[in-house]
Amino acid sequence: MATRSTPPAQTTPSYTGPFITVAVLFFIFGFITNLNMALVPHLRSIFDLPYAWAMLAESAFFLAYFVFSSPTSKLIESIGYKKTMVVSLFIQVVGCLLFVPAAKLVSFPMFLTAVFIVGAGVTALQTAANPYVAILGPEHSAPVRLTLAQALNSLGGTIAPLVAGAYILTDPASTATKAAVADTVRGPYIAIAGGLLILGFAVMFMHLPHIAQTQAFRPAKEGDPILSRSIWAYKHTVLGAVGIFLYVGVEVGLASIAVNYFKTQGVDSAKTASFLVSLYWFGALVGRLLGSWVLTKINSGKLLGAFGFVAAALLAVSMGSTGQLAIWTMVLCGFFNSIMFPNIFALGIKGLGPMTSKGSGLIMTAVVGGAIVPFLIGAAADKFGIQHAFVIPMLCYLFIAYYGLWGSKPTRTVTA
């Protein structure tokens, strides 16, 4: 009697390994982004700059998002996620090595050039890694995956100020010349360049599953009119881009000016102030780890709205107080920053289907807020004082709260 053969059962692919690999890249760009923020007080001390001009270090870094986000989206379409990530790591190597001549020449323009090129590499890495994590599994759990990956971003951000305090930031009395102060960046950035080079080759030879970037949500054929539709027609995506613009601006602006702010509140050394900045980022790490669990219980938009309102209230208290209360209410903002980026991003690309890459490109372009908002905070600090300048990040937080509660609701889908 013949036996009937049964076809092998269909198995759901496991994305755990690829997720871990990409999550490590989140650590990398979190570390490098926050190490760059330490350059604000560093450059201010080297070149005797006002706050606004020192904030140009942030402007140069985040200007790269405006310039390279859309081209990176096209690069992803051409060569895929994995190769784009590898290219992005090698670009960062070049930028890190440029800090060597910048320090040797004590050149502010060259420092900004090095920062811009590092920013270009981080832009490409973020533009590829964020949507890759979002679509590396079911759409409904994208906020959880992004929040968990962003936890490693925060871990890198927590470590960066400690490295800066130990190897880059120096109190004026401990150095004799501007050249000696500038020279402190060379060792750390050479080490980082070496690590990025090794990581780039490692990722090159790793297996990361190829995902046809938008097909996982809704298959579309060439010539489908949906593919030619403007991303500007999706209000929740456009408002999400505004939310990312303001969120990145406020997160970066507060971290960049924090060392100087803490000194005005009685902190006596740059290393102690750097440690407090590290706690600011550690709060984001804790918040993201907790948030990845909380988001399985609470609607992401509601949680985003609540965190936005609380962060605005904390800054209001910091503005109206002095000493330890002023310091710790600002440090606590890091915790409430925690779930903002991944949730704004996930809500912004929700339901875009084959237009996900367009949505991702627009939202990542809005990270240029990190170039503009910190400069505005710095200019306000020069004119009115740091505490009064906090009214700018307060308004940013209030918009984020609005987006989470009301602005993130899609008014149309890819089929309408």
PAMI-180915 format. One record per atom (N, C-alpha, C): residue in three letters; x, y, z. Coordinates in steps of 0.05 Angstrom, whole numbers, plus 32768, in hexadecimal, padded with zeros to 4 digits. Last residue first. Example, Ala and Ser with C-alpha at 12.3 -4.5 7.8 and 13.67 -1.06 7.14 Angstrom:
// residues 2
Ser81017FD3808E/Ser81117FEB808F/Ser81028001809D/Ala81087F8E809C/Ala80F67FA6809C/Ala81087FBE809C/
//
This chain:
// residues 416
Ala7F7A843D7FFA/Ala7F6684527FF7/Ala7F73846D7FF4/Thr7FA084188003/Thr7F8B84107FF1/Thr7F7684257FED/Val7FC1842C8029/Val7FCC8428800E/Val7FB784207FFA/Thr7F948459804C/Thr7FA58442804A/Thr7FB08440802E/Arg7F8984958074/Arg7F868485805B/Arg7F99846E805C/Thr7F9384A980A4/Thr7F7A84B28098/Thr7F7584A4807D/Pro7FAE848C80E0/Pro7FAD848D80C2/Pro7F92849780B8/Lys7FBF84AF8118/Lys7FAA849E810D/Lys7FA984A180EF/Ser7FE384D2812D/Ser7FEE84BA8122/Ser7FD984A88116/Gly7FCB84FE8146/Gly7FD68502812C/Gly7FE084E8811E/Trp7FB984ED817B/Trp7FA784F48165/Trp7FB384F3814A/Leu7FE184D9819E/Leu7FC584D681A5/Leu7FB284DB818E/Gly801384E38185/Gly800C84C98190/Gly7FEE84C58194/Tyr800F851A8179/Tyr801185068164/Tyr800984EA816E/Tyr800D853281AC/Tyr7FF685358199/Tyr7FF7851F8184/Ala8040852581BE/Ala8028851A81CC/Ala8010851C81BA/Ile805E85428199/Ile806085258199/Ile8049851881A8/Phe8050857681AA/Phe8048856C818F/Phe8049854E818E/Leu8068857681DC/Leu804B857981DA/Leu8041857081BF/Tyr809F857381CF/Tyr8092855D81DD/Tyr8073855E81DB/Cys80A585A681B8/Cys80AA858E81A8/Cys809C857681B5/Leu809D85C781E4/Leu808985C881CD/Leu808C85AF81BC/Met80CB85B98201/Met80B085B5820C/Met809B85B481F6/Pro80F685CB81E1/Pro80F085AE81E3/Pro80D585A881EF/Ile80EA860481EA/Ile80EA85F881CF/Ile80E685DA81D1/Val80F1860F821F/Val80D686118215/Val80D4860581F9/Phe8126860E822C/Phe811785F5822E/Phe80FA85F78224/Ala813B8640822F/Ala813B86338215/Ala812C86198214/His813C864A8265/His812686568255/His8124864A8239/Gln816B862D8272/Gln81518625827C/Gln813A8630826C/Ile819586498256/Ile818D862D824F/Ile817186268259/Gly8189868C823E/Gly819186798253/Gly8186865E824D/Phe817C86AE8214/Phe816B86AE822B/Phe8174869D8243/Lys81A686A981ED/Lys819786C281F1/Lys818886C4820B/Asp81BB867681F0/Asp81CD868D81EE/Asp81BF86A781F6/Ala818B865881ED/Ala819B86588206/Ala81AF866F8207/Ala817B866281B9/Ala816A866C81CF/Ala817A866D81E9/Ala81A48647819F/Ala81A18664819B/Ala8190867081B1/Gly819A861381B2/Gly81B4862081B8/Gly81B1863E81B5/Ile81698609819B/Ile816B860881B8/Ile8185861781C1/Leu8177860D8165/Leu816486208170/Leu81658621818F/Phe819A85E18163/Phe81A485FB815D/Phe819186118168/Pro817585B6816E/Pro818B85BD8181/Pro819785D9817C/Val815485BB813E/Val814985C18159/Val816085C7816D/Ile817785AD8113/Ile816A85C78115/Ile816285CE8131/Ala818C857A8115/Ala819D8590810C/Ala819285AB8113/Gly8162855A8123/Gly8179855A8135/Gly818E856F812D/Gly8141855E80F7/Gly813A856E810F/Gly8151856F8123/Val8151853880D5/Val8160855180D3/Val8157856480E9/Val812D851180D7/Val8141851080EC/Val8153852980EB/Ala8111851280A8/Ala8108852580BD/Ala811B852480D6/Thr812484E8808C/Thr812D85028084/Thr81278517809A/Met810784BF80A4/Met812384C280AB/Met812F84DC80A2/Ile80D584CA808C/Ile80D884CC80A9/Ile80F584CF80B1/Leu80E084C18055/Leu80D784DB805E/Leu80DB84DE807C/Gly80F1848B8057/Gly8103849F804D/Gly80FB84BB8057/Ser80C38472806A/Ser80DB84708079/Ser80EE84868071/Gly80A0847C803E/Gly809A84868059/Gly80B38487806B/Lys80BA845F8016/Lys80B6847C8013/Lys80B18489802F/Ser80B8842C802B/Ser80D284388027/Ser80D084568024/Thr80808423802B/Thr808E84248044/Thr80A984328041/Met805E841B8002/Met806984358004/Met807A8439801E/Pro804783E98006/Pro805D83EC7FF3/Pro806984087FF3/Gly803083FB8046/Gly803383E58032/Gly804B83EA8020/Leu801F841F806B/Leu8029842A8052/Leu802E8414803D/Gly800E8411809F/Gly7FFB840F8089/Gly80058419806E/Lys803C843B80C0/Lys8026842880C2/Lys8013842980AA/Ile8063846080C4/Ile8064844F80AC/Ile804D843A80AC/Gly8056847A80F4/Gly8058848A80DB/Gly8058847980C2/Leu805A8454811B/Leu803F845F8115/Leu8040846E80FA/Ala8092844C811A/Ala807F84368113/Ala80638440810C/Phe80A484808129/Phe80AC84748110/Phe8098845E8107/Ile808D8486815B/Ile8087849A8146/Ile808D848D812B/Asn80A6845A8174/Asn8089845B8170/Asn8080846F815C/Pro80DD84658173/Pro80D3844D8166/Pro80B5844E8161/Phe80DE849A818E/Phe80E684968172/Phe80DA847C8166/Met80C6849081C3/Met80BB84A381AF/Met80C4849D8193/Ile80D5847381EE/Ile80C5846581DA/Ile80BC847781C3/Ser80F98499820A/Ser8100847E8203/Ser80EF847281EC/Asn80F084C98221/Asn80F784C98205/Asn80F684AD81F9/Phe80EA84BB8255/Phe80D184C08246/Phe80D684C48228/Phe811F84B78265/Phe810D84A08267/Phe80F584A38255/Gly813284EB825C/Gly813D84D5824C/Gly812B84BD824D/Cys811A850A8283/Cys810F850C8268/Cys811984F58256/Leu813A850482AF/Leu812384F282AC/Leu811684F48291/Val815D853082AA/Val8167851582A6/Val8150850182A1/Met8139855982B9/Met81438557829E/Met814D853B8297/Thr8132854C82EE/Thr811A854D82DD/Thr8122854D82BF/Trp816785518301/Trp815B853782FF/Trp8141853682EE/Ile8172858982FF/Ile8183857582F1/Ile8173855B82EC/Ala814B85A1831E/Ala814E85A98302/Ala815D859482F2/Leu81578588834F/Leu813C85858342/Leu813E858C8325/Gln818B859A835A/Gln8186857E8355/Gln816B85798347/Gly818885DD8340/Gly819685C8834E/Gly818D85AC8346/Thr814485F88337/Thr816185F98336/Thr816D85E18343/Ser81098603830D/Ser811785FB8326/Ser813585FE8322/Gly80ED860A82DE/Gly80E5861A82F5/Gly80F48614830F/Met810285E582BA/Met8104860282B4/Met80FF861382CD/Ser80F285B682D1/Ser810F85BC82D0/Ser811385DA82CB/Val80BB85B982C9/Val80C585B982E4/Val80E385C182E4/Ala80BB85B58291/Ala80AF85CD829E/Ala80B985CF82BB/Leu80D08583828A/Leu80E0859A8281/Leu80D585B4828E/Leu80A58565829D/Leu80BF856382AA/Leu80D0857B82A3/Ala807D85718277/Ala807A85798293/Ala8094857982A2/Ala80928558824A/Ala808E8575824A/Ala808B857F8266/Ala80908523825C/Ala80AA852F8256/Ala80A8854D8255/Val8058851B825F/Val8068851A8277/Val808385278273/Phe804885208229/Phe803E8533823D/Phe804F85338256/Gly806384F48212/Gly8068850F8209/Gly805F8524821D/Phe804D84C8822C/Phe806984CE8231/Phe807084EB8228/Ala801884CA8218/Ala801D84CE8235/Ala803A84D5823A/Gly802284C181E1/Gly801584D981EA/Gly801B84DF8207/Leu8038848D81E2/Leu804784A381D8/Leu803C84BD81E1/Leu800B847181F6/Leu802484728206/Leu8036848981FD/Lys7FE8847881CB/Lys7FE1848281E5/Lys7FFA848581F7/Gly8004845D81A2/Gly7FFE8479819F/Gly7FF7848681BA/Ser8006842781B4/Ser801F843781B1/Ser8019845581AF/Asn7FDD840D81E7/Asn7FDE841881CC/Asn7FF6842B81C9/Ile7FF983DC8212/Ile7FED83F7820E/Ile7FF1840081F2/Lys801183AA8211/Lys7FF983AE8221/Lys7FEA83C8821B/Thr803E83AB81F4/Thr802D839481EF/Thr8013839681FF/Leu805883D78208/Leu804A83DA81EE/Leu803A83C181E6/Val807283C38235/Val805983D38239/Val804983D6821F/Trp809F83AC821D/Trp808B839B822A/Trp807083AA822D/Ser80BA83D68207/Ser80B583C081F5/Ser80A183AC8202/Gly80BF83F78235/Gly80AB83FE8220/Gly80A583E7820D/Leu80E983E28251/Leu80CE83E0825C/Leu80B983E58247/Leu811083F0822B/Leu810D83D48234/Leu80F283D08240/Arg810884278228/Arg810484168211/Arg810183F98218/Gly81158438825C/Gly80FA843D8251/Gly80F4842C8239/Val814B842A825F/Val8137841D8271/Val811B84208266/Leu815E844D8237/Leu816284308236/Leu814E84228247/Ala8151847F824C/Ala814584778233/Ala81488459822F/Gly8172847E8279/Gly81558480827D/Gly814684778263/Phe81A384818260/Phe819C8468826E/Phe817E84678273/Trp81A384B68250/Trp81A084A1823B/Trp819984868248/Tyr81A884CD8283/Tyr819284D68271/Tyr818D84C0825B/Leu81D784B78293/Leu81BF84AE82A0/Leu81A684B68290/Ser81FA84D38272/Ser81F884B6826E/Ser81DF84AC827C/Val81F485058289/Val81EA8501826E/Val81E784E38268/Leu820F84F982B9/Leu81F2850082BA/Leu81E684FD829E/Phe824284F382A4/Phe823584DC82B1/Phe821784E182B3/Ser824D85278293/Ser824A8511827F/Ser823D84F9828B/Ala8251854082C5/Ala823B854782B3/Ala82378532829E/Thr8280852782D7/Thr8267852382E5/Thr824F852A82D4/Lys82A2853B82AF/Lys829E851E82B2/Lys8285851882C1/Ala82A2857282B8/Ala82978568829F/Ala8292854A82A1/Ser828D858782FA/Ser82A1857E82E7/Ser8293857282CE/Asp8265859A831E/Asp827F85A7831E/Asp8294859C8309/Val822385B1831B/Val8235859A8315/Val825185A58310/Gly820185DE831F/Gly821385D78336/Gly822585BF8332/Gln81E685EC82F3/Gln81D685E4830A/Gln81E785D88321/Thr820985F582CB/Thr81FB860C82D6/Thr81EB860682EF/Lys821685C082C1/Lys822A85D082CD/Lys821D85EA82D9/Phe81E885AF82A6/Phe81EE85A482C0/Phe820385B482CF/Tyr81EF85CC8276/Tyr81D885D18288/Tyr81DE85C782A4/Asn821C85B4825F/Asn821D85D18267/Asn820785D8827A/Val820785818258/Val821F85858267/Val822185A18271/Ala81D8858A8236/Ala81D685818252/Ala81EF85868263/Ile81D885958202/Ile81DB85AC8214/Ile81DC85A48231/Ser81D0856381EC/Ser81E7857381E4/Ser81ED858A81F7/Ala81A085508201/Ala81B985428207/Ala81D185538202/Leu817C857681EB/Leu817F85748208/Leu819985668210/Gly8183856C81B4/Gly8188858681BF/Gly818C858581DD/Val8174853681AE/Val8190853E81A9/Val8196855981B6/Glu813D853A81BB/Glu814F852781C9/Glu816C852F81C6/Val812B85638198/Val812A856781B5/Val813D855481C4/Gly8135854C8165/Gly81408566816D/Gly8141856A818B/Val8118851D8167/Val8135851B8165/Val81428536816D/Tyr80E48535816B/Tyr80EE8523817F/Tyr810D8522817E/Leu80DE8554813D/Leu80DE85618157/Leu80EA854F816C/Phe80E2852D8114/Phe80F285458113/Phe80F58552812F/Ile80BA85098124/Ile80D685008125/Ile80E985198125/Gly808D852A811A/Gly809385208135/Gly80B085178138/Val8091853080E3/Val8093854880F5/Val809A853F8111/Ala808884FB80D5/Ala80A2850780CF/Ala80A6852080DF/Gly805484F680E7/Gly806884E680F4/Gly808484F180EE/Leu803B851780C3/Leu803C852080DE/Leu8050850F80EE/Val804384F48096/Val804E85108096/Val8050851A80B3/Thr802684C880A7/Thr804284C580A1/Thr805084E080A2/His7FF284DA80AC/His7FFF84CF80C4/His801D84CC80C0/Lys7FE784EB8077/Lys7FEA84FE808D/Lys7FF884F380A4/Tyr7FFB84DC803B/Tyr7FF584CD8054/Tyr7FFC84DF806C/Ala800C84F88010/Ala7FEF84F48012/Ala7FE784E6802C/Trp804284F7800E/Trp8036850E801B/Trp8018850B801E/Ile804F84CE7FED/Ile804F84C88009/Ile804284DE8019/Ser802A84C77FB1/Ser803C84D77FC2/Ser803984D07FDF/Arg802A848B7F8A/Arg801C849F7F9B/Arg803084AE7FAC/Ser804184647F6E/Ser8047847F7F65/Ser803984947F76/Leu802D84367F85/Leu804A843B7F87/Leu805284577F7E/Ile7FF884357F75/Ile7FFE843B7F91/Ile801C84427F94/Pro7FF784247F41/Pro7FF584417F46/Pro7FFB84487F63/Asp802583F57F2A/Asp800F83F97F3D/Asp800E84177F44/Gly805383EE7F0E/Gly803D83FD7F01/Gly802584017F13/Glu806183AF7F29/Glu806B83C67F1B/Glu805483D47F0C/Lys8036839C7F5F/Lys804383977F46/Lys804D83B17F3A/Ala8039838B7FA4/Ala8032839F7F8F/Ala804283997F76/Pro802383707FE1/Pro8030836C7FC7/Pro802783817FB3/Arg802C838A801E/Arg801783898008/Arg802683877FEE/Phe8054837A8042/Phe803B8385804B/Phe802583838036/Ala808083678028/Ala80768357803F/Ala805A83618048/Gln8090838C8003/Gln807E83777FFA/Gln807283668011/Thr80B483B08011/Thr809883B78017/Thr808583A08010/Gln80E883968009/Gln80E283A78020/Gln80C583AE8025/Ala80F48356800C/Ala80EB836A7FF7/Ala80DB837F8006/Ile812883438032/Ile810C83498033/Ile8105835E801E/His81588313803D/His814F8327802A/His8131832B802D/Pro81758308807D/Pro816183018068/Pro815A83188057/Leu81B983078084/Leu81A18316808B/Leu818D83118075/His81F282E98098/His81D982E48089/His81C382F48095/Met8230830D8093/Met821A830180A2/Met820382FC8090/Phe825683298077/Phe8257830C8075/Phe824182FE8085/Met824B835E8084/Met824D83568068/Met824B83388065/Val8251835F80BB/Val8236836080B0/Val823683578093/Ala828A835E80BB/Ala827B834980C8/Ala825E834880BD/Phe8298838D80A2/Phe829F83748095/Phe828F835D80A1/Gly828383B180C9/Gly827A83B280AD/Gly82808398809E/Leu82A183A480F6/Leu8285839E80F6/Leu827A839E80DA/Ile82D483B780E6/Ile82D0839B80EC/Ile82B3839380EB/Leu82C683EE80E2/Leu82D183DF80CB/Leu82CD83C180CF/Leu82B783FA8116/Leu82A383FC8100/Leu82AC83ED80E8/Gly82E983F58131/Gly82D283E48138/Gly82BD83E38122/Gly8307841E8118/Gly830F84028116/Gly82F883EF811C/Ala82E9844B8128/Ala82EC8445810B/Ala82F484288107/Ile82F18449815F/Ile82D684458155/Ile82D7843D8137/Ala832784558161/Ala831E843B816C/Ala830284358160/Ile83268489814D/Ile83358474813F/Ile832C84598147/Tyr830784A18175/Tyr82FC849F815A/Tyr830C848B8149/Pro8329849E81A3/Pro830F849281A3/Pro8304848E8187/Gly835884BC818F/Gly835984A08198/Gly833E84938197/Arg834484F18184/Arg835084E08170/Arg835084C38177/Val8330851381AA/Val831D8504819A/Val832A84EF8188/Thr835A852F81C2/Thr834D851981D1/Thr8339850981C1/Asp836B855A81A4/Asp8378854081A0/Asp836A852981AE/Ala8351858681B9/Ala8348857B81A0/Ala8352855E819C/Val8373858F81E5/Val8356858981E9/Val834B857B81D0/Ala83A2859C81CC/Ala83A2858581DE/Ala8385857C81E3/Ala839485CA81B1/Ala839C85B281A1/Ala839B859981B2/Lys838C85EE81DA/Lys837485E581CA/Lys837B85CB81BA/Thr83B485DC8214/Thr83AF85E981FA/Thr839685DE81ED/Ala83B285C28246/Ala83C285DB8243/Ala83BA85EA8229/Thr838185A88274/Thr838F85A9825A/Thr839D85C38256/Ser836585AD82A2/Ser83768595829F/Ser838585948284/Ala834385D882A3/Ala835B85D982B3/Ala836F85C282AE/Pro831685C88283/Pro832A85DB8279/Pro834485DB8288/Asp830A85828283/Asp8305859C828F/Asp831C85AE8287/Thr82F9855C8249/Thr830D8563825E/Thr8306857E8269/Leu82DF85288223/Leu82D985408232/Leu82EE85448248/Ile82F884F58214/Ile82F6850C8203/Ile82F385268213/Tyr82FA84CA823A/Tyr830F84CD8226/Tyr830F84E78215/Ala82D184CC8260/Ala82EB84C08267/Ala830184C78254/Gly82A684E48247/Gly82B084F08260/Gly82CB84E58267/Ala829F84C1821B/Ala82A684DD8216/Ala82B284EA8230/Val829084938236/Val82A984938226/Val82B284B08221/Leu826184A7824B/Leu8275849D825D/Leu8290849C824F/Pro824384B2821D/Pro824C84C8822E/Pro826184C08242/Ala823D847B8208/Ala824C849081FA/Ala825484A7820C/Ile821B845B8227/Ile823784578229/Ile8247846E821E/Thr81E8846C8216/Thr81F0846E8233/Thr820E846C8236/Gly81E7846081E0/Gly81E6847C81E8/Gly81EE84808205/Gly81E7842981E3/Gly81FE843681D7/Gly81FF845481DF/Leu81B5842581FB/Leu81CC841B8209/Leu81E6842781FE/Ser8194843A81D3/Ser8197844981EC/Ser81AF843F81FC/Asn8199841181AE/Asn81A1842C81A6/Asn81A6843D81BF/Leu818083EA81CB/Leu819D83E881C7/Leu81A8840281BD/Ala814C83FF81C7/Ala815883FC81E2/Ala817783F981E0/Gln814083FB8193/Gln81488415819C/Gln8153841481B8/Ala812E83C68193/Ala814783CD8185/Ala815283E8818E/Leu80FF83CE81AF/Leu811383BD81BA/Leu812E83C381AD/Thr80E383EF818C/Thr80E983F981A7/Thr80FF83E981B4/Leu80DF83CE815F/Leu80EE83E7815D/Leu80F583F18179/Arg80BE83A58174/Arg80D9839F816A/Arg80EA83B88169/Val809083C38182/Val809E83B48196/Val80BB83AF818D/Pro807F83D88150/Pro808783EA8165/Pro809783DC817B/Ala807383A68134/Ala808A83B7812C/Ala809283CA8142/Ser80488385813B/Ser805C83858150/Ser807583968149/His802A838B810D/His801E83938126/His80328394813D/Glu8048837480E4/Glu8046839180E6/Glu803C839A8101/Pro8075833D80F3/Pro805A834880EF/Pro8059836780F3/Gly80B9834580D8/Gly80A5833880E8/Gly808A834580E3/Leu80D9837280CA/Leu80E5835880D0/Leu80D2834880E2/Ile80C983A580C2/Ile80BC839180B1/Ile80C8837580B5/Ala80E883C080E9/Ala80CB83C380E9/Ala80BD83AD80D9/Val811C83B580DB/Val811283AA80F4/Val80F383AB80F4/Tyr811C83D380AB/Tyr812383B780AA/Tyr811883A980C4/Pro8112840880BB/Pro80FD83F980AD/Pro810283DB80AB/Asn8146840E80D8/Asn812B841280E4/Asn8115840480D5/Ala8171840480B4/Ala816C83F380CB/Ala815083F680D7/Ala8172842B808C/Ala8170840F8085/Ala816683FF809D/Thr8176845A80A8/Thr816284588093/Thr815D843B808B/Gln81A3845080C8/Gln8189845380D4/Gln8173844F80BF/Leu81CC844F80A1/Leu81C8843880B2/Leu81AC843980BE/Ala81C98481808A/Ala81C4846A8079/Ala81BE8451808A/Thr81D684A080B9/Thr81BC84A380AA/Thr81B5848B809A/Val8209848F80C3/Val81F5848880D6/Val81D9848B80CA/Gly822384A68096/Gly82238489809A/Gly820D848080AD/Ala821984DD809F/Ala820F84D08087/Ala820E84B2808A/Gly823484E480D0/Gly821784E680CF/Gly820B84DA80B6/Val826884E180BD/Val825E84CD80D0/Val824084CC80D0/Ile82658510809F/Ile826984F78092/Ile826184DF80A4/Phe825D853780C7/Phe824A853480B2/Phe824C851980A4/Val828C853280E6/Val8272852C80F2/Val825D852780DD/Ala82B2854480C1/Ala82B3852880CB/Ala8298852080D7/Thr82A0857980BB/Thr82A0856780A4/Thr82A0854A80AD/Leu82A9858D80EF/Leu828D858B80E5/Leu828B857980CD/Phe82E1858980EF/Phe82D1857A8103/Phe82B4857780F9/Met82EB85AE80C7/Met82F1859280C2/Met82E3858080D7/Pro82DB85DF80DF/Pro82CD85D580C7/Pro82D385B880C2/Phe830085E0810C/Phe82E385DD8110/Phe82D585D380F7/Ser833D85C28115/Ser832D85D08101/Ser830F85CB8106/Val836F85AF8127/Val835E85BF8138/Val834B85D08127/Leu838D858B810C/Leu838D85A68101/Leu837D85BA8113/Lys8384855E812A/Lys839F85668126/Lys83A08583811D/Ala834C85588127/Ala8359855E8141/Ala83758569813D/Ala8347854E80F0/Ala8339856480FC/Ala8345856C8117/Pro8365851F80E8/Pro8370853980DE/Pro8361855180EA/Val834084FE8108/Val835D84FF810D/Val836985198102/Phe830D84FF80F4/Phe8312850D810D/Phe832F85108113/Leu830D84DD80C9/Leu831184FA80C3/Leu8315850A80DD/Leu82FF84AC80DE/Leu831B84B180D8/Leu832184CE80D2/Cys82C784B280DF/Cys82D684B080F8/Cys82F384B680F4/Gly82BB84B180A7/Gly82B684C980B7/Gly82C584C980D1/Val82CA847D8099/Val82D88494808D/Val82D484AD809E/Val82A6846080B8/Val82C3845C80BC/Val82D2847480B1/Gln8275846E80A1/Gln827B847780BC/Gln8299847580C3/Ile827984518072/Ile8278846F8071/Ile827F847A808C/Phe8275841E8086/Phe828F8427807A/Phe829084458077/Leu8240841D8096/Leu8255841980AA/Leu82708423809F/Ser822584238065/Ser82228437807A/Ser82388435808F/Val823183F3804C/Val823B840C8041/Val823B84228056/Val821383D0806D/Val823083CE806B/Val823D83E78060/Met81DF83E28063/Met81EA83E4807E/Met820883E2807E/Thr81DA83D6802D/Thr81D983F28035/Thr81E483F58051/Lys81DC839F802F/Lys81F283AD8022/Lys81F283CA802A/Lys81A98396804A/Lys81C3838D8055/Lys81DA839C8049/Tyr818083AC8029/Tyr818583B58044/Tyr81A183AF804D/Gly818E83BA7FE2/Gly818383AB7FF9/Gly818C83B68014/Ile819C83D67FB5/Ile81AE83C17FBE/Ile81A583B27FD6/Ser816D83F67FA7/Ser818083EC7F93/Ser819183D57F9C/Glu815284037FD4/Glu814383F77FBE/Glu815583EA7FAA/Ile817B841B7FEF/Ile817084037FFA/Ile816183F47FE4/Leu818284497FD0/Leu819884367FD1/Leu818E841B7FDC/Lys815384637FDB/Lys8157845A7FC0/Lys816E84457FBF/Ser815D846F8011/Ser8146845F800A/Ser814884537FEE/Thr818A8490800B/Thr818D84768017/Thr817684648011/Pro817384BF7FF5/Pro818584AF7FE4/Pro818984937FF0/Ser815584CD8025/Ser814784C5800C/Ser815A84B57FFA/Ser818184D8804A/Ser816C84C5804F/Ser815E84BB8036/Phe81A88500803F/Phe81AD84E48036/Phe819684D0803B/Val819985338051/Val81A685308037/Val81A58513802D/Phe8183852C8083/Phe8174853A806F/Phe817F85348053/Tyr81AE8512809D/Tyr81948504809A/Tyr818385118084/Ala81D4853A809F/Ala81D98523808E/Ala81BF85138089/Leu81C4855A80C6/Leu81C0856480AB/Leu81C3854D8097/Phe81D7854180F3/Phe81BC853B80EB/Phe81B4854880D1/Phe820D855580F3/Phe8207853880F5/Phe81EB853280EA/Ala8208858C80F2/Ala8217857E80DC/Ala8210856180DC/Ser81EC85958122/Ser81E0859C8108/Ser81EE858D80F1/Glu821185858148/Glu81F985768145/Glu81EC857B812A/Ala823585AE813F/Ala823F8592813E/Ala8227857F813B/Leu821985DB8149/Leu821D85D4812D/Leu822985B8812A/Met821B85E7817E/Met820685D48176/Met820885CD8158/Ala8240860F817F/Ala824985F48187/Ala823585DF817E/Trp821F86398170/Trp82348630815D/Trp823E86148165/Ala81FE863D819E/Ala81F286388183/Ala8207862E8170/Tyr8221864881C9/Tyr8212862E81C8/Tyr8209862881AB/Pro8260866381AF/Pro8246866681BD/Pro8237864B81B9/Leu82A3864981B7/Leu828B864E81A7/Leu8273865381B9/Asp82DC863D81BC/Asp82CE865481CA/Asp82B5865C81BC/Phe82F2860F81A7/Phe82F086278195/Phe82E2863F81A2/Ile82F285EB81D3/Ile830A85EE81C1/Ile8309860981B2/Ser82C085EE81EA/Ser82D785F581FA/Ser82F085FA81E9/Arg829F85DE81C0/Arg829A85F981CC/Arg82B3860281DC/Leu82B085AB81B7/Leu82B785C081A3/Leu82B385DC81AE/His829B859581E7/His82B7859281E0/His82BF85A881CD/Pro8264859D81E7/Pro827485AB81FB/Pro829285AA81F5/Val825E857D81B5/Val8254859881B8/Val826385A781CE/Leu8270854981B7/Leu8281855C81AA/Leu8277857981AD/Ala8248852A81CB/Ala825D853381DE/Ala8270854781D2/Met822D851B819E/Met8222853081AF/Met8236853B81C3/Asn824C84F0818C/Asn824D8509817D/Asn82428521818E/Leu823A84CA81AF/Leu825684D381B1/Leu825984EE81A3/Asn820884C3819A/Asn820A84D081B3/Asn822784D981B9/Thr821384AA8168/Thr820384C28169/Thr820784D18183/Ile8230847C8179/Ile823D84918169/Ile822E84AB816A/Phe820884608197/Phe8222846781A3/Phe822E847F8194/Gly81E084588170/Gly81DA84668189/Gly81F384708196/Phe81FA843A814A/Phe81F384568143/Phe81EA8466815B/Ile8204840B8169/Ile8219841A815D/Ile821184378157/Phe81D183F88177/Phe81E48400818C/Phe81FA84128181/Phe81BE83EC8145/Phe81B184018154/Phe81C3840B816A/Leu81DE83C0813B/Leu81E383D9812B/Leu81D583F18138/Val81C6839C815C/Val81E183A48162/Val81E883BE8153/Ala81978394813F/Ala819583A28159/Ala81B183AB8162/Val81A983748116/Val81A283908110/Val81A083A1812A/Thr81B283458133/Thr81C783518123/Thr81C1836F811F/Ile817F833A8147/Ile8195833F815A/Ile81AC834E814B/Phe816383308117/Phe815B83468129/Phe8171834E813C/Pro817C83038103/Pro817F831C80F5/Pro817783348106/Gly816B82DE812E/Gly818782E48128/Gly818B82FE8119/Thr813182E18129/Thr813F82E88142/Thr815C82EF813D/Tyr811082D28101/Tyr811E82EB80FD/Tyr812E82F38116/Ser80FE829680E3/Ser810682A380FC/Ser811882BB80F6/Pro80C5828B80B9/Pro80E1829080BC/Pro80E7829E80D7/Thr8097825880C5/Thr809B827580C6/Thr80B9827B80CA/Thr80908221809A/Thr809A822C80B3/Thr809E824A80B0/Gln806381F18082/Gln806F820C807E/Gln807882178099/Ala807481AD8082/Ala806581C3808D/Ala807381DD8087/Pro807B81878046/Pro80868192805E/Pro807781AA8067/Pro8045815D8030/Pro80588173802B/Pro8063817D8046/Thr804481178037/Thr80398131803F/Thr804E8146803B/Ser803680DE8010/Ser804980F0801A/Ser803C810B8021/Arg801680A3801E/Arg801280BE8013/Arg802780D08020/Thr802C8062800A/Thr80298076801F/Thr802780928012/Ala800D802A7FED/Ala801D80427FEB/Ala801780558001/Met80117FE88000/Met800080008000/Met801280198000/
//
